[in-house]
Amino acid sequence: MFKMKKRSYRVFEGLRVATLVSYIGGFIDAYTYNTQDGRFASIQTGNLLYLVIHLVEGHIARAFSYVIPIFSLF
């Protein structure tokens, strides 16, 4: 019925690439968090959390600064 395609790479190579991408993403997020005043480069969840926290605390101008990174990836 359905034929499975044969992979042109081995499973451990995919795992290696996934691990490398995770480390690179983590480094970029840690770097931008420390250098860009607490904003994450690729973690939308973190930016959303800080947006809501600042909105609840009543810091509207500070909360708006998190809107730009959130919508820049869409």
mmCIF file as gemmi writes it, N, C-alpha and C atoms, coordinates in Angstrom:
data_model
loop_
_atom_site.group_PDB
_atom_site.id
_atom_site.type_symbol
_atom_site.label_atom_id
_atom_site.label_alt_id
_atom_site.label_comp_id
_atom_site.label_asym_id
_atom_site.label_entity_id
_atom_site.label_seq_id
_atom_site.pdbx_PDB_ins_code
_atom_site.Cartn_x
_atom_site.Cartn_y
_atom_site.Cartn_z
_atom_site.occupancy
_atom_site.B_iso_or_equiv
_atom_site.pdbx_formal_charge
_atom_site.auth_seq_id
_atom_site.auth_asym_id
_atom_site.pdbx_PDB_model_num
ATOM 1 N N . MET Axp A 1 ? 0.822 -1.188 0 1 0 ? 1 A 1
ATOM 2 C CA . MET Axp A 1 ? 0 0 0 1 0 ? 1 A 1
ATOM 3 C C . MET Axp A 1 ? 0.871 1.258 0 1 0 ? 1 A 1
ATOM 4 N N . PHE Axp A 2 ? 1.55 1.503 1.096 1 0 ? 2 A 1
ATOM 5 C CA . PHE Axp A 2 ? 2.452 2.653 1.167 1 0 ? 2 A 1
ATOM 6 C C . PHE Axp A 2 ? 3.883 2.14 1.184 1 0 ? 2 A 1
ATOM 7 N N . LYS Axp A 3 ? 4.689 2.725 0.36 1 0 ? 3 A 1
ATOM 8 C CA . LYS Axp A 3 ? 6.102 2.378 0.383 1 0 ? 3 A 1
ATOM 9 C C . LYS Axp A 3 ? 6.857 3.409 1.208 1 0 ? 3 A 1
ATOM 10 N N . MET Axp A 4 ? 7.698 2.922 2.07 1 0 ? 4 A 1
ATOM 11 C CA . MET Axp A 4 ? 8.507 3.821 2.887 1 0 ? 4 A 1
ATOM 12 C C . MET Axp A 4 ? 9.749 4.204 2.087 1 0 ? 4 A 1
ATOM 13 N N . LYS Axp A 5 ? 10.053 5.487 2.086 1 0 ? 5 A 1
ATOM 14 C CA . LYS Axp A 5 ? 11.268 5.939 1.422 1 0 ? 5 A 1
ATOM 15 C C . LYS Axp A 5 ? 12.48 5.55 2.248 1 0 ? 5 A 1
ATOM 16 N N . LYS Axp A 6 ? 13.496 5.152 1.565 1 0 ? 6 A 1
ATOM 17 C CA . LYS Axp A 6 ? 14.733 4.855 2.27 1 0 ? 6 A 1
ATOM 18 C C . LYS Axp A 6 ? 15.462 6.162 2.552 1 0 ? 6 A 1
ATOM 19 N N . ARG Axp A 7 ? 15.885 6.327 3.789 1 0 ? 7 A 1
ATOM 20 C CA . ARG Axp A 7 ? 16.579 7.548 4.178 1 0 ? 7 A 1
ATOM 21 C C . ARG Axp A 7 ? 17.971 7.584 3.555 1 0 ? 7 A 1
ATOM 22 N N . SER Axp A 8 ? 18.383 8.778 3.195 1 0 ? 8 A 1
ATOM 23 C CA . SER Axp A 8 ? 19.717 8.928 2.643 1 0 ? 8 A 1
ATOM 24 C C . SER Axp A 8 ? 20.735 9.264 3.735 1 0 ? 8 A 1
ATOM 25 N N . TYR Axp A 9 ? 20.28 9.287 4.983 1 0 ? 9 A 1
ATOM 26 C CA . TYR Axp A 9 ? 21.172 9.54 6.108 1 0 ? 9 A 1
ATOM 27 C C . TYR Axp A 9 ? 20.846 8.558 7.215 1 0 ? 9 A 1
ATOM 28 N N . ARG Axp A 10 ? 21.77 8.368 8.105 1 0 ? 10 A 1
ATOM 29 C CA . ARG Axp A 10 ? 21.541 7.459 9.221 1 0 ? 10 A 1
ATOM 30 C C . ARG Axp A 10 ? 20.918 8.222 10.388 1 0 ? 10 A 1
ATOM 31 N N . VAL Axp A 11 ? 20.246 7.51 11.261 1 0 ? 11 A 1
ATOM 32 C CA . VAL Axp A 11 ? 19.509 8.126 12.366 1 0 ? 11 A 1
ATOM 33 C C . VAL Axp A 11 ? 20.435 8.928 13.27 1 0 ? 11 A 1
ATOM 34 N N . PHE Axp A 12 ? 21.613 8.423 13.581 1 0 ? 12 A 1
ATOM 35 C CA . PHE Axp A 12 ? 22.492 9.137 14.503 1 0 ? 12 A 1
ATOM 36 C C . PHE Axp A 12 ? 22.968 10.465 13.915 1 0 ? 12 A 1
ATOM 37 N N . GLU Axp A 13 ? 22.997 10.574 12.59 1 0 ? 13 A 1
ATOM 38 C CA . GLU Axp A 13 ? 23.372 11.855 11.984 1 0 ? 13 A 1
ATOM 39 C C . GLU Axp A 13 ? 22.28 12.893 12.217 1 0 ? 13 A 1
ATOM 40 N N . GLY Axp A 14 ? 21.02 12.489 12.142 1 0 ? 14 A 1
ATOM 41 C CA . GLY Axp A 14 ? 19.909 13.394 12.438 1 0 ? 14 A 1
ATOM 42 C C . GLY Axp A 14 ? 19.938 13.84 13.886 1 0 ? 14 A 1
ATOM 43 N N . LEU Axp A 15 ? 20.268 12.94 14.78 1 0 ? 15 A 1
ATOM 44 C CA . LEU Axp A 15 ? 20.369 13.271 16.201 1 0 ? 15 A 1
ATOM 45 C C . LEU Axp A 15 ? 21.517 14.248 16.442 1 0 ? 15 A 1
ATOM 46 N N . ARG Axp A 16 ? 22.61 14.042 15.737 1 0 ? 16 A 1
ATOM 47 C CA . ARG Axp A 16 ? 23.751 14.953 15.858 1 0 ? 16 A 1
ATOM 48 C C . ARG Axp A 16 ? 23.382 16.371 15.421 1 0 ? 16 A 1
ATOM 49 N N . VAL Axp A 17 ? 22.677 16.475 14.322 1 0 ? 17 A 1
ATOM 50 C CA . VAL Axp A 17 ? 22.266 17.79 13.81 1 0 ? 17 A 1
ATOM 51 C C . VAL Axp A 17 ? 21.276 18.441 14.762 1 0 ? 17 A 1
ATOM 52 N N . ALA Axp A 18 ? 20.317 17.675 15.272 1 0 ? 18 A 1
ATOM 53 C CA . ALA Axp A 18 ? 19.329 18.218 16.213 1 0 ? 18 A 1
ATOM 54 C C . ALA Axp A 18 ? 20.007 18.726 17.479 1 0 ? 18 A 1
ATOM 55 N N . THR Axp A 19 ? 20.991 18.001 17.973 1 0 ? 19 A 1
ATOM 56 C CA . THR Axp A 19 ? 21.72 18.425 19.16 1 0 ? 19 A 1
ATOM 57 C C . THR Axp A 19 ? 22.497 19.704 18.889 1 0 ? 19 A 1
ATOM 58 N N . LEU Axp A 20 ? 23.143 19.766 17.746 1 0 ? 20 A 1
ATOM 59 C CA . LEU Axp A 20 ? 23.91 20.957 17.379 1 0 ? 20 A 1
ATOM 60 C C . LEU Axp A 20 ? 23.013 22.183 17.256 1 0 ? 20 A 1
ATOM 61 N N . VAL Axp A 21 ? 21.855 22.026 16.625 1 0 ? 21 A 1
ATOM 62 C CA . VAL Axp A 21 ? 20.919 23.146 16.476 1 0 ? 21 A 1
ATOM 63 C C . VAL Axp A 21 ? 20.407 23.599 17.845 1 0 ? 21 A 1
ATOM 64 N N . SER Axp A 22 ? 20.174 22.656 18.756 1 0 ? 22 A 1
ATOM 65 C CA . SER Axp A 22 ? 19.722 23.019 20.107 1 0 ? 22 A 1
ATOM 66 C C . SER Axp A 22 ? 20.775 23.826 20.85 1 0 ? 22 A 1
ATOM 67 N N . TYR Axp A 23 ? 22.023 23.408 20.755 1 0 ? 23 A 1
ATOM 68 C CA . TYR Axp A 23 ? 23.104 24.151 21.415 1 0 ? 23 A 1
ATOM 69 C C . TYR Axp A 23 ? 23.272 25.547 20.822 1 0 ? 23 A 1
ATOM 70 N N . ILE Axp A 24 ? 23.212 25.64 19.513 1 0 ? 24 A 1
ATOM 71 C CA . ILE Axp A 24 ? 23.363 26.941 18.868 1 0 ? 24 A 1
ATOM 72 C C . ILE Axp A 24 ? 22.22 27.874 19.259 1 0 ? 24 A 1
ATOM 73 N N . GLY Axp A 25 ? 20.981 27.362 19.254 1 0 ? 25 A 1
ATOM 74 C CA . GLY Axp A 25 ? 19.831 28.171 19.66 1 0 ? 25 A 1
ATOM 75 C C . GLY Axp A 25 ? 19.936 28.62 21.107 1 0 ? 25 A 1
ATOM 76 N N . GLY Axp A 26 ? 20.388 27.736 21.979 1 0 ? 26 A 1
ATOM 77 C CA . GLY Axp A 26 ? 20.565 28.095 23.378 1 0 ? 26 A 1
ATOM 78 C C . GLY Axp A 26 ? 21.623 29.16 23.567 1 0 ? 26 A 1
ATOM 79 N N . PHE Axp A 27 ? 22.721 29.047 22.83 1 0 ? 27 A 1
ATOM 80 C CA . PHE Axp A 27 ? 23.777 30.056 22.925 1 0 ? 27 A 1
ATOM 81 C C . PHE Axp A 27 ? 23.272 31.413 22.447 1 0 ? 27 A 1
ATOM 82 N N . ILE Axp A 28 ? 22.558 31.424 21.318 1 0 ? 28 A 1
ATOM 83 C CA . ILE Axp A 28 ? 22.044 32.69 20.787 1 0 ? 28 A 1
ATOM 84 C C . ILE Axp A 28 ? 21.061 33.317 21.769 1 0 ? 28 A 1
ATOM 85 N N . ASP Axp A 29 ? 20.196 32.518 22.368 1 0 ? 29 A 1
ATOM 86 C CA . ASP Axp A 29 ? 19.25 33.063 23.345 1 0 ? 29 A 1
ATOM 87 C C . ASP Axp A 29 ? 19.962 33.587 24.588 1 0 ? 29 A 1
ATOM 88 N N . ALA Axp A 30 ? 20.942 32.861 25.091 1 0 ? 30 A 1
ATOM 89 C CA . ALA Axp A 30 ? 21.677 33.324 26.269 1 0 ? 30 A 1
ATOM 90 C C . ALA Axp A 30 ? 22.432 34.614 25.959 1 0 ? 30 A 1
ATOM 91 N N . TYR Axp A 31 ? 23.032 34.678 24.795 1 0 ? 31 A 1
ATOM 92 C CA . TYR Axp A 31 ? 23.786 35.871 24.402 1 0 ? 31 A 1
ATOM 93 C C . TYR Axp A 31 ? 22.877 37.09 24.274 1 0 ? 31 A 1
ATOM 94 N N . THR Axp A 32 ? 21.749 36.935 23.561 1 0 ? 32 A 1
ATOM 95 C CA . THR Axp A 32 ? 20.863 38.084 23.381 1 0 ? 32 A 1
ATOM 96 C C . THR Axp A 32 ? 20.167 38.466 24.682 1 0 ? 32 A 1
ATOM 97 N N . TYR Axp A 33 ? 19.884 37.496 25.552 1 0 ? 33 A 1
ATOM 98 C CA . TYR Axp A 33 ? 19.274 37.823 26.842 1 0 ? 33 A 1
ATOM 99 C C . TYR Axp A 33 ? 20.215 38.693 27.665 1 0 ? 33 A 1
ATOM 100 N N . ASN Axp A 34 ? 21.483 38.381 27.635 1 0 ? 34 A 1
ATOM 101 C CA . ASN Axp A 34 ? 22.464 39.146 28.421 1 0 ? 34 A 1
ATOM 102 C C . ASN Axp A 34 ? 22.829 40.479 27.788 1 0 ? 34 A 1
ATOM 103 N N . THR Axp A 35 ? 22.791 40.573 26.481 1 0 ? 35 A 1
ATOM 104 C CA . THR Axp A 35 ? 23.245 41.802 25.822 1 0 ? 35 A 1
ATOM 105 C C . THR Axp A 35 ? 22.115 42.713 25.357 1 0 ? 35 A 1
ATOM 106 N N . GLN Axp A 36 ? 20.907 42.198 25.23 1 0 ? 36 A 1
ATOM 107 C CA . GLN Axp A 36 ? 19.801 42.99 24.689 1 0 ? 36 A 1
ATOM 108 C C . GLN Axp A 36 ? 18.734 43.291 25.741 1 0 ? 36 A 1
ATOM 109 N N . ASP Axp A 37 ? 19.14 43.483 26.958 1 0 ? 37 A 1
ATOM 110 C CA . ASP Axp A 37 ? 18.251 43.925 28.036 1 0 ? 37 A 1
ATOM 111 C C . ASP Axp A 37 ? 17.121 42.936 28.311 1 0 ? 37 A 1
ATOM 112 N N . GLY Axp A 38 ? 17.434 41.648 28.369 1 0 ? 38 A 1
ATOM 113 C CA . GLY Axp A 38 ? 16.46 40.65 28.777 1 0 ? 38 A 1
ATOM 114 C C . GLY Axp A 38 ? 15.514 40.186 27.695 1 0 ? 38 A 1
ATOM 115 N N . ARG Axp A 39 ? 15.864 40.339 26.442 1 0 ? 39 A 1
ATOM 116 C CA . ARG Axp A 39 ? 15.024 39.839 25.349 1 0 ? 39 A 1
ATOM 117 C C . ARG Axp A 39 ? 15.662 38.597 24.754 1 0 ? 39 A 1
ATOM 118 N N . PHE Axp A 40 ? 14.804 37.656 24.349 1 0 ? 40 A 1
ATOM 119 C CA . PHE Axp A 40 ? 15.287 36.433 23.73 1 0 ? 40 A 1
ATOM 120 C C . PHE Axp A 40 ? 15.245 36.58 22.211 1 0 ? 40 A 1
ATOM 121 N N . ALA Axp A 41 ? 16.185 35.956 21.522 1 0 ? 41 A 1
ATOM 122 C CA . ALA Axp A 41 ? 16.222 36.04 20.063 1 0 ? 41 A 1
ATOM 123 C C . ALA Axp A 41 ? 15.256 35.057 19.424 1 0 ? 41 A 1
ATOM 124 N N . SER Axp A 42 ? 15.14 33.858 19.97 1 0 ? 42 A 1
ATOM 125 C CA . SER Axp A 42 ? 14.335 32.856 19.279 1 0 ? 42 A 1
ATOM 126 C C . SER Axp A 42 ? 13.294 32.168 20.152 1 0 ? 42 A 1
ATOM 127 N N . ILE Axp A 43 ? 13.221 32.492 21.406 1 0 ? 43 A 1
ATOM 128 C CA . ILE Axp A 43 ? 12.225 31.856 22.263 1 0 ? 43 A 1
ATOM 129 C C . ILE Axp A 43 ? 11.022 32.779 22.393 1 0 ? 43 A 1
ATOM 130 N N . GLN Axp A 44 ? 9.983 32.468 21.654 1 0 ? 44 A 1
ATOM 131 C CA . GLN Axp A 44 ? 8.783 33.297 21.716 1 0 ? 44 A 1
ATOM 132 C C . GLN Axp A 44 ? 8.068 33.149 23.055 1 0 ? 44 A 1
ATOM 133 N N . THR Axp A 45 ? 8.159 31.989 23.678 1 0 ? 45 A 1
ATOM 134 C CA . THR Axp A 45 ? 7.498 31.784 24.964 1 0 ? 45 A 1
ATOM 135 C C . THR Axp A 45 ? 8.064 32.723 26.025 1 0 ? 45 A 1
ATOM 136 N N . GLY Axp A 46 ? 9.375 32.874 26.062 1 0 ? 46 A 1
ATOM 137 C CA . GLY Axp A 46 ? 9.99 33.775 27.031 1 0 ? 46 A 1
ATOM 138 C C . GLY Axp A 46 ? 9.579 35.213 26.815 1 0 ? 46 A 1
ATOM 139 N N . ASN Axp A 47 ? 9.539 35.632 25.554 1 0 ? 47 A 1
ATOM 140 C CA . ASN Axp A 47 ? 9.111 36.994 25.259 1 0 ? 47 A 1
ATOM 141 C C . ASN Axp A 47 ? 7.648 37.21 25.625 1 0 ? 47 A 1
ATOM 142 N N . LEU Axp A 48 ? 6.802 36.209 25.386 1 0 ? 48 A 1
ATOM 143 C CA . LEU Axp A 48 ? 5.388 36.328 25.765 1 0 ? 48 A 1
ATOM 144 C C . LEU Axp A 48 ? 5.23 36.409 27.285 1 0 ? 48 A 1
ATOM 145 N N . LEU Axp A 49 ? 6.006 35.618 28.005 1 0 ? 49 A 1
ATOM 146 C CA . LEU Axp A 49 ? 5.925 35.671 29.464 1 0 ? 49 A 1
ATOM 147 C C . LEU Axp A 49 ? 6.308 37.042 29.997 1 0 ? 49 A 1
ATOM 148 N N . TYR Axp A 50 ? 7.399 37.592 29.489 1 0 ? 50 A 1
ATOM 149 C CA . TYR Axp A 50 ? 7.806 38.921 29.945 1 0 ? 50 A 1
ATOM 150 C C . TYR Axp A 50 ? 6.801 39.992 29.533 1 0 ? 50 A 1
ATOM 151 N N . LEU Axp A 51 ? 6.189 39.839 28.379 1 0 ? 51 A 1
ATOM 152 C CA . LEU Axp A 51 ? 5.146 40.778 27.959 1 0 ? 51 A 1
ATOM 153 C C . LEU Axp A 51 ? 3.989 40.777 28.951 1 0 ? 51 A 1
ATOM 154 N N . VAL Axp A 52 ? 3.518 39.605 29.313 1 0 ? 52 A 1
ATOM 155 C CA . VAL Axp A 52 ? 2.391 39.507 30.25 1 0 ? 52 A 1
ATOM 156 C C . VAL Axp A 52 ? 2.796 39.987 31.638 1 0 ? 52 A 1
ATOM 157 N N . ILE Axp A 53 ? 3.981 39.656 32.087 1 0 ? 53 A 1
ATOM 158 C CA . ILE Axp A 53 ? 4.432 40.092 33.412 1 0 ? 53 A 1
ATOM 159 C C . ILE Axp A 53 ? 4.458 41.611 33.491 1 0 ? 53 A 1
ATOM 160 N N . HIS Axp A 54 ? 4.994 42.263 32.469 1 0 ? 54 A 1
ATOM 161 C CA . HIS Axp A 54 ? 5.071 43.726 32.491 1 0 ? 54 A 1
ATOM 162 C C . HIS Axp A 54 ? 3.692 44.37 32.326 1 0 ? 54 A 1
ATOM 163 N N . LEU Axp A 55 ? 2.806 43.734 31.584 1 0 ? 55 A 1
ATOM 164 C CA . LEU Axp A 55 ? 1.438 44.255 31.477 1 0 ? 55 A 1
ATOM 165 C C . LEU Axp A 55 ? 0.721 44.188 32.822 1 0 ? 55 A 1
ATOM 166 N N . VAL Axp A 56 ? 0.865 43.077 33.529 1 0 ? 56 A 1
ATOM 167 C CA . VAL Axp A 56 ? 0.215 42.92 34.837 1 0 ? 56 A 1
ATOM 168 C C . VAL Axp A 56 ? 0.778 43.905 35.849 1 0 ? 56 A 1
ATOM 169 N N . GLU Axp A 57 ? 2.081 44.148 35.774 1 0 ? 57 A 1
ATOM 170 C CA . GLU Axp A 57 ? 2.702 45.099 36.7 1 0 ? 57 A 1
ATOM 171 C C . GLU Axp A 57 ? 2.406 46.55 36.339 1 0 ? 57 A 1
ATOM 172 N N . GLY Axp A 58 ? 1.811 46.783 35.174 1 0 ? 58 A 1
ATOM 173 C CA . GLY Axp A 58 ? 1.437 48.126 34.775 1 0 ? 58 A 1
ATOM 174 C C . GLY Axp A 58 ? 2.503 48.89 34.012 1 0 ? 58 A 1
ATOM 175 N N . HIS Axp A 59 ? 3.55 48.218 33.581 1 0 ? 59 A 1
ATOM 176 C CA . HIS Axp A 59 ? 4.62 48.841 32.806 1 0 ? 59 A 1
ATOM 177 C C . HIS Axp A 59 ? 4.307 48.684 31.318 1 0 ? 59 A 1
ATOM 178 N N . ILE Axp A 60 ? 3.416 49.522 30.817 1 0 ? 60 A 1
ATOM 179 C CA . ILE Axp A 60 ? 2.921 49.389 29.442 1 0 ? 60 A 1
ATOM 180 C C . ILE Axp A 60 ? 4.033 49.651 28.429 1 0 ? 60 A 1
ATOM 181 N N . ALA Axp A 61 ? 4.833 50.68 28.633 1 0 ? 61 A 1
ATOM 182 C CA . ALA Axp A 61 ? 5.903 50.998 27.678 1 0 ? 61 A 1
ATOM 183 C C . ALA Axp A 61 ? 6.943 49.875 27.64 1 0 ? 61 A 1
ATOM 184 N N . ARG Axp A 62 ? 7.277 49.342 28.797 1 0 ? 62 A 1
ATOM 185 C CA . ARG Axp A 62 ? 8.237 48.229 28.856 1 0 ? 62 A 1
ATOM 186 C C . ARG Axp A 62 ? 7.654 46.984 28.204 1 0 ? 62 A 1
ATOM 187 N N . ALA Axp A 63 ? 6.363 46.741 28.403 1 0 ? 63 A 1
ATOM 188 C CA . ALA Axp A 63 ? 5.711 45.578 27.796 1 0 ? 63 A 1
ATOM 189 C C . ALA Axp A 63 ? 5.672 45.7 26.278 1 0 ? 63 A 1
ATOM 190 N N . PHE Axp A 64 ? 5.474 46.899 25.777 1 0 ? 64 A 1
ATOM 191 C CA . PHE Axp A 64 ? 5.408 47.089 24.324 1 0 ? 64 A 1
ATOM 192 C C . PHE Axp A 64 ? 6.737 46.755 23.653 1 0 ? 64 A 1
ATOM 193 N N . SER Axp A 65 ? 7.844 46.901 24.373 1 0 ? 65 A 1
ATOM 194 C CA . SER Axp A 65 ? 9.143 46.589 23.777 1 0 ? 65 A 1
ATOM 195 C C . SER Axp A 65 ? 9.294 45.093 23.482 1 0 ? 65 A 1
ATOM 196 N N . TYR Axp A 66 ? 8.465 44.25 24.083 1 0 ? 66 A 1
ATOM 197 C CA . TYR Axp A 66 ? 8.502 42.816 23.793 1 0 ? 66 A 1
ATOM 198 C C . TYR Axp A 66 ? 7.608 42.44 22.617 1 0 ? 66 A 1
ATOM 199 N N . VAL Axp A 67 ? 6.763 43.343 22.184 1 0 ? 67 A 1
ATOM 200 C CA . VAL Axp A 67 ? 5.872 43.056 21.052 1 0 ? 67 A 1
ATOM 201 C C . VAL Axp A 67 ? 6.668 42.946 19.754 1 0 ? 67 A 1
ATOM 202 N N . ILE Axp A 68 ? 7.661 43.789 19.584 1 0 ? 68 A 1
ATOM 203 C CA . ILE Axp A 68 ? 8.455 43.79 18.345 1 0 ? 68 A 1
ATOM 204 C C . ILE Axp A 68 ? 9.162 42.446 18.123 1 0 ? 68 A 1
ATOM 205 N N . PRO Axp A 69 ? 9.893 41.871 19.114 1 0 ? 69 A 1
ATOM 206 C CA . PRO Axp A 69 ? 10.506 40.566 18.857 1 0 ? 69 A 1
ATOM 207 C C . PRO Axp A 69 ? 9.492 39.452 18.632 1 0 ? 69 A 1
ATOM 208 N N . ILE Axp A 70 ? 8.331 39.558 19.272 1 0 ? 70 A 1
ATOM 209 C CA . ILE Axp A 70 ? 7.325 38.506 19.111 1 0 ? 70 A 1
ATOM 210 C C . ILE Axp A 70 ? 6.798 38.476 17.689 1 0 ? 70 A 1
ATOM 211 N N . PHE Axp A 71 ? 6.457 39.631 17.149 1 0 ? 71 A 1
ATOM 212 C CA . PHE Axp A 71 ? 5.864 39.674 15.809 1 0 ? 71 A 1
ATOM 213 C C . PHE Axp A 71 ? 6.891 39.711 14.682 1 0 ? 71 A 1
ATOM 214 N N . SER Axp A 72 ? 8.161 39.834 15.006 1 0 ? 72 A 1
ATOM 215 C CA . SER Axp A 72 ? 9.16 39.869 13.939 1 0 ? 72 A 1
ATOM 216 C C . SER Axp A 72 ? 9.367 38.517 13.284 1 0 ? 72 A 1
ATOM 217 N N . LEU Axp A 73 ? 8.999 37.45 13.953 1 0 ? 73 A 1
ATOM 218 C CA . LEU Axp A 73 ? 9.185 36.111 13.392 1 0 ? 73 A 1
ATOM 219 C C . LEU Axp A 73 ? 7.988 35.616 12.607 1 0 ? 73 A 1
ATOM 220 N N . PHE Axp A 74 ? 6.9 36.343 12.593 1 0 ? 74 A 1
ATOM 221 C CA . PHE Axp A 74 ? 5.704 35.871 11.875 1 0 ? 74 A 1
ATOM 222 C C . PHE Axp A 74 ? 5.744 36.262 10.436 1 0 ? 74 A 1
